[in-house]
Amino acid sequence: MLDDEADPVIPMGRVIADELELLGSHGISVGEYTAMLADVVTGRLRPDDSIGRTIGFDDLPGAIVAMDRPATSTGMTVAVF
């Protein structure tokens, strides 16, 4: 059964109701990594230009709850561990 995962910390009901997007790296096929990383190395892709702030995984629930307030920074919030 689901046990601890039955009630996620992230308010998934709100994510669904407000049609929010949770973005991550899941979904890119392994065969596409070489071309993508080559574009990053050459500067054609500049993912760092899209980052507004960096937070730790422990701060994710609070960041998601704060989505109903005006943003305090521009760009994406990226969670790192």
Secondary structure, 3 states (H helix, E strand, C coil): CCHHHHCCCCCHHHHHHCCCCCCCCCCCCHHHHHHHHHHHHHCCCCHHHHEEEEEEHHHHHHHHHHHHCCCCCCCEEEEEC
